[in-house]
Amino acid sequence: MTDRPEKLAGFVGLLARCCARYRWLVLAAWLVALVPAVHYIRDGGARYTQEVAPAGSESARAMDGVARASPGRHLPDVETIVVRARRGTVDGGRARDRITALVAEVGRLPGVTFVADPAGPLGAATAGVDPISADRRTALISVLMDGGALEPDLDDVHRVIEASRAYDGPELQVEASGSGATMIGSAQLSLAPLVVAAFAALVLLGVTLRSRLGMLVCLLPAAVCTLLAVAVTARLSHTTQLPPFAPVTAAVLAFGTCLGSAVVVVHRAQSALLSGQNRLQAAASATTSTGAAVAVGGLGVSLALLAVAALGLSGFGGLALAASGAAALAVLVVLTLLPALVAAGGVRLLGWAERHYLAMAGAGLARRPGVRSWWAAQVGRYPALVVVAAGVLLMSLANQTDGLRLGGGDAGTDPTSMTTRRAYDLISEGFFPGLNGPILVAVDRGDPRSVPGGGRIVQPGEVAAVLRATPGVHTAAVSLDDPRLGPAIVRVLPAAAPRSPQASDLVRRMRDDVLPTALRGSVTNAAVGGPTAMFDDAASSFRSTLPLFLAVVLLTIGLVTFAVAGSIPLAAVLGAAAVLSVLASAGMLRVFFQDEEIARRLGVMTSPAEPFVLVPIMLAVFGLAPGMNLVLLTRLRAGGGTDPAGSGTGTGRGGALRGIGRAFARRRDGARPDPIRDGRDAVRRGHADLGHVVLTMNFVMLFVFLAIAAQPSRTLKMLGCGLAIGVAVDAVVLRAAILPASVHLGQRWQGDRALRRRQGAAARAAEPEAATVAKASAAHR
């Protein structure tokens, strides 16, 4: 390591010793900080908004025009209740009576402005079409809420859904759709996968640490950091615009970084305690190298994410800011709270058998080498082959991004167990699929005085007539037109579903051909918005900003690796591998969600991937990588180090005697000889000792993400699958293969260079001697 990392390690060691010595004061300070954070989260008050339309895009201008044209100066939240008569029609009998009662009950609920009865005069005006289907079996009930479409009052919407669903019975099938209903459905959680994931994670931690207190010391700082990260994110939502996935992204980064660091620190503290160190020494020595690596990696990630937010990358800005705060919090928790907890635990961090064996024999129990030593030996034996094979695998996974379709899903891609999906199907069957996603055109008449000699104004009705004649349009009509408020709004209902390529083609034709032709030579302007247009603009913006984000990832990983290892080739390899792992997590979503057979098995329909789901996946995968990479890299470059549980290494007579005694203990206990621990390869020894511990965190996170992927919502399925794939690729490909193999190659390259230098120096030293011998021989002759 270079001088600067050594100075950082010295500072971290000093801080860890202070926190361990004054552990109760540190624990009390963190408890005081935790109480207001818990109260803040419990009381709510966060302001998360999902802005799908990128700032400055045409869809953003259109939706701004819709908001200005609306009476409340915001995009209104209109929830739709879809009713279908199970027998007969909705026009008479018990079905009609129940619809009338439903409309009356929902209209009395708090937060409801008015309810449009499908048989009344407002039904067609709010729905945009005849709200009763041609076969008279399906009807649409529009419910105008007080809140906005981007920030609906979910409590009010939930009451509307519960009240309307209560009328579902033998006469009527009742379902709900709308922005609020979609948000509620996306937040629904199934407890069974979460319980299974928690049980599997506890079992894995127990097998790795073999101590219940050790497990608690690992989980407690991770939980504290997660709560604080969510509270800080909620506070940030009052000063900057944050999407609903911001607290999830911050929580993943905080929990993953703290848990991974804690597992490594507790494992190393156990080894230090087994070697005879006291609780203060064990806490300080275990935290020093790990804490320095986490500090370099975490602060590097935090600064990189701040740079991403400052660059204003579309879709990344506010989310990157929240993730940056979470990374910085994780570093603070690892450097202060964790050593205090380790010191408070002391020898109780060991398992019962280890404590008693240590008290009686004065040494740790022998540990069987297991699969980890075998794999470390194979990586050390064939490092070039491992790097090539892992690189090919990474590139093949990342190559899947070539077929990834970006855009947006809709309720038609949700599982059929959700009411929003059933409402989508009823609307598509009873009316037409395009009714689920209208295209909104904001028409600004313009000012003729702004053009010398005046200019022609195209009236909104004329624009609607032109759009009605466009192929692919089912109907188009002016829905809002009050010149005092702002632009007029033309609602266009396409024939195709909002997530279909046909709907995207229609938006492009309207923007590039139909509207420019209709408005040529006039002062009137028009902007096309709506769900399809917003998702298409978001996809285009995401494609344009992705290369810059990946460049930031590459630069960050390279710089932090070089700061610790001082090796340019190693920094380049790990940076490129991190970029490929980020791309692999996105590319594999194409396989899971755009392959019809696999999507069917997941219970969803194939659809494009939303950028607002890909962004938190990429940020989380990127944010978790540097810290754990540097922790493992530091251990690999440090070599074997102290391994009281079974290492036979040592110097001097005492070390030799200890090695012989431990070898005898291994034979006595029936342990198999370990080719790594009994050898002299320090890198292999470090890989065997710590590699599996680092992987423990990855697999714990993998269990959590798989539990998210098992939720009913398609959005949560995509988020969970993307995070799980990214963590699995990082764990199995990057940390278990590429990183240790690259260190082996670097060590061999440095050894070859040193050998060549020695050979060259020996040759140069031999030249004067050979010349002297030649001269003496000539003189003798």
N, C-alpha and C positions, 0 to 999 in steps of 0.2 A: 504494500500500500504506500501511497505517496505521503508527504508530510502533512498535507491538509486533512485527509481522512484520519490520520493518526491523532492530530490535534482534536478533531471532532470526537473521535472515540474517547480521548482523555476527558473532554468536557462532559460527554454523556456518562462516563464512568463516575466522575465527580458528582454530577446531578443524581445519578442512581444511588450512590452511597448516602447522599444527604436525604433523599426521599426514603431510603430504607431505614436510616437512623431515626428520622422523625416521622415514622410511618403513620402513627395515629393522628398526628396533626394534618398530614397529607390526606388521609382518608376522611377526616372531618371536613376539610376544605372542599373536597369533591362532593361530599354529601350535601353541603350547603349550596354548591352550585347546581346540584341535581334537582333540588326541591322546586325552585322556580321554573325549571325547564319542564318538569312533569306537570306543574300547574298550568303552564302556558299551552302545552299540548292538549291537556284535558279540557281547558276552557275554549279551545278552538281559536278562531279569528284569522286563520290563514286565508290568503286570497290567491288561489291558484286559478289560472285561466289558460285554456287551450286555444292558442292562436295558430290555427292550421295554415292560414294564408300568410306567406312571407311578407314582411314589411316592404312596401313599395311595389308589390306585384299588382297586376291588374285585378286579380280576385280580391286583394285587400282593398283597393279603391272601390270596387263594386260593393263589398260588404260595408264599407264606411258610408257609401251612398245609401244603402238600405237602412242603416242605423239612423242617418240624418232624416230620411224620409218617413221613418216610423214616428208615431205620436210620442212615444216615451224617449225618443232620441237614442234608442238602443235596439238591436236586433231582437224582436220579441220571441219569447219562448212559447211555441205552440205545440202542445202535446196532442197526440191523436189516439183516440180510443176506437179500435176496430171491432165491430160486432158482426157476427154472422149467424143467421138463423139456421139452427140444426135441422129444422123441419119447416117447410113452407117458405114464407118471405118475411121481411122485416116491416111490412106495411100494416099488418093487422094482427088481431088475436093477442095472445099472451106476449109474443115477441115485442109488439108495439108498446104494450103497457110497461114492460120491463125497461125498454129503451127510454120511455118518458120518465120513469122513476129514476133511472140512472142519471139522466141529464139533470134532473132536479136536485138529486143528492150531491152530485159533483159540483154543481153551481153554488152550493152553500158552503163548500170547503174554504178554509182560509188560503189566501194566495191565488185564488181563481178569479180572474177578471170577468170572463163570461164563457158560456158553453154554447156552441152552435148545434142546435138540434138538426139532424140531417133532413128532417121534413120541413124545417122552417126556412125563412128567407135568407138567413145568414149562412146556411150550410154550404151552398155553392160558392159564395163569396170567399169564405175562409179556406175551403178545400181546393179551390181552383177548378174543380170539375163537379159534375153532379155527384153529390156524396153518397148516392145509392147506386149500386152496380146495375148493369143491364139486366141481370137475372133476378134482381130485387132481393138478393139473399145477403148481401154484404153492405154495410153502411159505415160511414166515417163520422165520428163525433170530434170536432175540433175544440180543444180546451186552451184558451189564452190565459197564460200565467202572468203574475206580476213581475217575475224575474226575467232576465235576458237569456237568449239562447246559449251564449257562451258562459254565463254564470247563473245557471238555474238554481232556484231554491230547492235542493234535493229533498228536504223534509216535506215541503208542500207537494212536490211531484210524487213522493212516495205515498202520501195520503190519497192522492188522486188514483194511483195505480191500485192501492188496496181497496178503495171504495168501488172502483169499476170492476175489478176482478171478482168481487163478491157476487156480481150478477151472472157470473159464468155458471151455466147449469144445463138442464135438459133442453131448454128452449134456445139459449144463446151461447155462442162461444165468444168470449170477450178477451181481447189482447190489447197491449199498449205499446206505443212507439213514440219517438221524439228524442230530442237531445237529452232531456233530463232522465227519461227512461233508459236511454243507452248508457248514460253515466252510472246509473244505479245498477244496471245489469253488469257492467264492467267491473264494479266493485264487489260483487257478490263472491263470497269465498266458501269453499267446501272445507270443513275442518278435518276430514279423514286424511287427505294427503299431508296436511300440515302436521298432524299428530304422528304419522308414520315417519315423516322426515325428521321430526324432533327426536323420536326414539332412535332412529338409525344414526343420527349425529351424536347422540349421547353414547351409544354403544361404541362408535368409532373413537371418540375421545377417550372413553374408558379403556379400550384396548391399547391405545397409544400411550396414555399417561399412567394407567393402573393406579389411580388415586382419585377418590371422590372430591377431596379438597383441591387437588390439582385441576380437575374439571371445572370446579366453581371459580377458581382464580382465573381460568381462561375465559369463562363465559361472562363474569361480572364486568371486567373493563369493556368487553365488546358490547354488552347491553348498555352500559353507561354512555359510551361513545355514540351508540346508535340513537339513544334518546336525545342527547345533546345536539347531534347532527340534524335530527328532525325538527327540534325546537329552533335552531339557528335558521334552518331553511324556511320555517314558518315565519320567522321574523323578517327574513329577506324578502318574503313575498309582499310585504307592505311597501318596500322601496323599489323593487324591480319586478318585472313580469316573469313569473315562473309557471311552467306547465304542471299539470297534476302529477306527472311522473317525477318531479323534482325531489320530494321526500323519499321516494323509493330508491332513486339513484344515490342520494346522500346516505341513506341507511345501508345500502349494499356496500358502498365504499368504506364507511366507518366500521361496520360489523366485520367485513372481510379482512381489512387491514389489521384491526385490533386482535381479532381471533387468531389470525395467522402468526402475528408477532407473539401473542401470549403463549401459544402452544410451543413455539420454539424456545421462548424464555423459560417456561416451566420445565421443559425437557432438559435444558442445559443446567437449570438450577438443581434439578434432581441429581444430575451427574456430579455437580459441584458438592452437594451435600453428601453424596456417597463417598467422595474423596476426602471427607473430613472437614470441609469448610463450615463455618458457622452461618447463621441465617443472613447476616449483613454481607459477609463475603460472597455468599452464593447469589444473593440478589444483585449485587453490584457486578460480579463477573459475568453472570448470565445476561444482564441487560446491556452491558457495554457494547459488544460487537453487534448484537442484534439491533439495539436501539440506534446505533450510528447508521447502520444500513437502512433502517426504516426512516430515520430522519432525512437522509439523503434522498431516498426514493420518494417519500411522502411529500417533502417540501418541493422536490423537483416536479412532481405531479401537480401540486397546488399552484406553483408558478406557471406551469404550462397551461393549466386550465384557466388561470387568470388571463394569460395571453390570448387564449381562444375567445374568452368573453370580451376582451378589449378589441380584438379584431372584428367583432361583430358578425361572426359566422352565423348565417341564418340557421335557426333551429338549435344552435349550440349555446347561445349567449347566456341566458339566465340559468339554464341547466348546468353549464360549465362553472358558473359562479357558485352555485350551491355545492357542486361536487368538490370545488376547490376548498371551500370551508370545511367540508367533511374530512378531506385528506389532512388538512392542517390540524383539526381536532384529534384525529387518530394519532398523529405524531405526539401531540401533547399528552394524551392519555398513556401511550406506551412509555414515554420517558419519565412520567411522574407517578401515576396511579399504579401501574403494573409492578415496579420494584417495591413499592410500599406493600402491596398485597403479597408478593412473594416473601418479603421479610416477615410479614405478619404470620404467614403460614409456617415458615421454618421447616423443620424436619417432618412435619405432618403432611407436607407435599408428597412424601414417599408413601408407597403402599404399606400395609400392615406387615407383610412378610419382609419387605426391604428394611423397614425400621428395626425390626427385631434382629434380622441378620446383621445389619450394620452395628447394632449395639453389642452383639455377641462376637462377631468376627472382625469388626473394624474395617470391613471392605464391602463393596456392593455385590449383589447377586450376579452370577454370570448370565449373560443374555445370549440366546441362540442367534446366530447371524441371520438366518432366514433368507427370504427371497431378495431382500434389499441388498445384501452383500453380493449375491450372485449377479444381480443386475448391474451393480456398480462395477463388478469385475468385467462383465461383458462390455460395458461402455468404455472402460479403460483399455480393454484389449483391442477393440475395433472402433475407435472414436471417429475416424473419417467415414466409415460405413454408416455409423449411426447418424452423423450430421447430414449426410447425403439422403439417407432414407427418410429422416424426419423432415428435411427440407422439401423433398418431393411430395410427401404427404401434405405438408402445409400449403404448398403451391396448388396442389390439386383441390384442396378444400376451398382455398381463396378463389380459385378459378370459377367456382360456382356463382360468383357475383355477376359473371357475364350474362347469365340468364335470369337474373333477379329483376322482376318487374316492380317498379316503385309507383306508388299512387296512394290509394286509400280503399279500405274496405267499407262495408256498410252492414246493416243488420242482417242482410242475406247471407253473410259469411259466419254468423254466430251459430252455435249448436241449437238444435230444435228444442232443447229443454228450456230455452229462454223465451219470454213472452215477446221480446222485440223481434226475434226471428219469426215467430208464428204470425205476428202482425205483418211483417214484411211479406210473408208468403200469401196471406189473405189478400193484401192489397194488390200483389202481382197477379193473383188468379182472378180476383173480382174486377179489377180495373186494368192496369198495365204496369210493368215494372218501373217505368220512369217516374211514376207518381211518388216513389219512395225518395227521389232525389231531384227536386226541381232546380233548374238553372235560373239564376236571378240576374237580370240585366238592369243596371242603373243608367238611366238616360238623363243626361244634363242638357237641357234645351240650348244653353249658351246665350250670349248677349250679342245681338246684331251690331251694337255700337262699338264692339271691340274690333270690328273689321272695317277698314275704310270703304265707304260706300254702302255699308250694311251687309248683311248676310242672311242666308236662308236658314229657317228653323225647321227641323224635322220633328213633328209632333210624336209623342210616345205611342199613340194609336197607330201611326204609320209604321213605326218600328215593329210593333207587335204584329201587324199585318204581314210585313216582310218575313218575320221569323216564322209565322204560321205556315208560310209557303215553302219553308226550307225542308228538304228531305230529312227524315229522322225526327222531326218535331211532331208530337201528338197534338199539342195545342199551345197557344201563347196568348196572354191577355194582360192588360194593365191592371195591377193589383193595388198600387198606391200612386196617387198623383195629386199632390198639393204643392204648387209652386212656392208657397210661403215657407214650406219646411225644407225643400231641397229638391233633388232629382226625382223623377218618376221611376217606378219600379215595374218592370215587365217580368212576369213569371212565365218561364218557358218549361213545359213538361215534355221531356224527351220520351220517345217510345222505348228506348233501351234502358236497362238498369244503370244506376249511377256508377257502379264500379266496372262497367263493361268497356272494352275498347271502342265500341260504337259511340258511347256517350262522350268519351274523350275526343274522338274524331269530330263529333258535332261541335264541341267547344272550340276546337281549333278552326273549323270552317267558319263558325260565327265570328271569331276574332280576326281571322286573316282574309276572309272573302265576303261574307254576307253583310256584316255591319259596315266595314269600310266602303263597300259599294253603295249601300243605302244612305250613308251619311256624307258621301263625297260632295264637296262644294258647299257644305253647310257649316254653321257654327255649333252644331249639336255634337256632343260626344257621348259615347256609351262604353261601359265597362262590364265585362262578363264575370259573374261570380257564382256562388253556390258550391255544394259539396264537391262535385266532380272537378270544377275549375280550381278550387282551393287545393285539393290534393295533387292535381297535376302541377300547379305552380310550386307547391312544396317539394314535389319530387324533382323538378327542374332545379330549384335552388339547392337542394341537398346534393345533387350530382356536381354542381359547380363548386360547392364548398368542401366536399369530401377530400379532394387532393391536398388542400391546405391543411386540413385537420390531420391527415395521415403524415404529412411532412412534420407537423408539430410532434406527433407521436414518435416518429423516427428520431428526430433531433433530441427529444427529451430522454428517451431510453438510451440513446448513444452517449449523451453527455453525462448522465448519472452513472452509467457503467464505466465510462472512462475515468470519472472522478474517483471511483473506488478501485478499479483494476488497473488503470493506466495503460490499457491496451486498446489501440485503435481498431485492429481487426475484430477483437471480441466485442467491442462496442457496436461496430457495424453489423456483426452477425446477429446480436441480440435485438438491435433496433429493427432490422429487416424482419426477424422472426416475430416481433411484437406487431408490426404492421400486418403481416400475413395472418396472425391469429385474430386480429380485429376484423380483417376482411373475411376470414373463415367463419366467424360467428354470424356475420351477415349473409354470407353466401349459402350456408347450410339451411337458412330459412327458406331459400328457394326450393330445396329438396323437400322440406317438411310441409310447406304451406302452398306450394305451387305445383306439386305433383299430385294428380287427382287421387291415386290410390292411397298414398300416405296421408293426405288431407282427410280422406274419408275415414281412415282409421282413427285419426285424431278427433273426428266428429265435427269438422269445419268444412266450409267450401273453399275452393282455391280462389285466391284474390291477390292483388298487389300488396306489397309490404309498405306500411305507413312510415314515413320518415320520423314522425314523432315517437315511434317505437324503436327504430334503429338507433336514434341518437343516444338514449340512455343505455342501450346495450353496449354501444361502442365506448362511451365514457366509462362505464363500469369495468369492462374488460381491460381497457387501457389503464384505469386508475389502480386496479389491483395488481398489475404485473410488476412495476418497478420495485416495490418494497420487498416482495417475496423473492424476486430474482436476486436482489442484492444481499438479502439474508443468506441465501444458499451460496451465492458467489463468494461472500466473505468466509463462509465455513470451508468451502472448497480450497480457497487460496491459503487459508490458515493451516491446512493439513490436518493431521490426526488430532493434535491438541491433547487435552486431558480427557481420557475416557476411563474413569475409575471402574466402570462396570465390566471391563473385560479386556482392556488394551494391555498389551504386553510391552508397549514402548516405554522407554525411559533412558536416562543417561546415568552413567556412573554405576558404582557398585549397588547402591540402594535401588536404582531403577531396574537393574538386572535381577536382583533378588525379588523385587515385587513382580517382575514379569514371570519369573520361574514359579513363584507362589501362585500367581493367577492362572498360569497354564495348568498347574497341578489341581487347582480348584475347579477348572473347567473339566478336566478328566474325571475328577471325583464326582462332579455334578452331572456327568454324562453329556456335556455340551459338545457339539461337533466342532472340530477345528475350523476357524474362520480364515479363508485365504486372504481376506482384506486386512483384518486386524492383526494377523500374524505376519503380514508382509510389510514392505517399507514404502508403499505408494501412498503418499499423504493425501492426494486428491481422491483416490478411491476410498480411502478411509473416511474422509470427510463426507463423501457422497453417501456411503453406507450408513454413517452415523446420523446424518441430519436429513437426507433426502426424503425418507418416508414421513418424517415429522412435518416437513413443509407441505407434503402432499396431503396430510390430514386435513389442513384447513381447506384445501381445494375441494376435497370430497365432501366435507361438511357443507360448504357453500353449494356444491353440486346437488346435494340432497334438498336443500332449501329451494333452489331454482327449479328442480323437478317437481316439487310440491306446487310451485306457482304455475308451472306448465300443465299441471293436472286440474287446474281450476276450469270452470265451465266457460268463462269468457274467452273469445278468440284473441282479444288483445292481451290478456294475461297469459294465454298459451304461447303466443308469439314472444312476449317478453321473457317468460321463463325458459323457453327453448333456446332463445338467443343467448341468454346469460349462461345457461348450463353448457351449451356448446363452447362458448368462449372460455369458460373456466376449465372445462375438460381438455380443450386443446392446449391451454396454458400449462395445465398440470402434467399431462401425459407426454406431450410433444416437446414443449419448451423446457420445463424444469426437470423432467425425468430423463430427457435425452439430449437436446441441443446444448443446454447450458453446461452440464458436466463434460460432454464430449468436446465442446469448444475449449474448455479449460485444459483438458488433456492435450488437445492439439497445440494450444499455445505453449504449454509446458514443454512439449517435445520440440517445438520450433525454437524456443529459447535455449533448450539443451543442445540442439544441433548448432545453433549460433555460437554458444559458448565453446563447444568442442572445436568448431572451425577456428575460432579465435586462438584457442590454446595451441592447436596444430600450427597455425600461422606463426604464432610467437615462437614456438619451438623451432620451426624451420628457419625463422630469421635469426634466432640465437645460434643455430648450428652453422650458419653460413660463415661467420668469422673464424670459427674453430676449424672448419674444413679448409678455408684459405690458408690458415697458419700451418696446418698439416701438409698442404700441398707445397708451400714455400720451403718448409723444412726438408721435405723429401727431395725437392729440386736442388737445394744446397748440398745435401748429402751426396747426390749423384755428381 
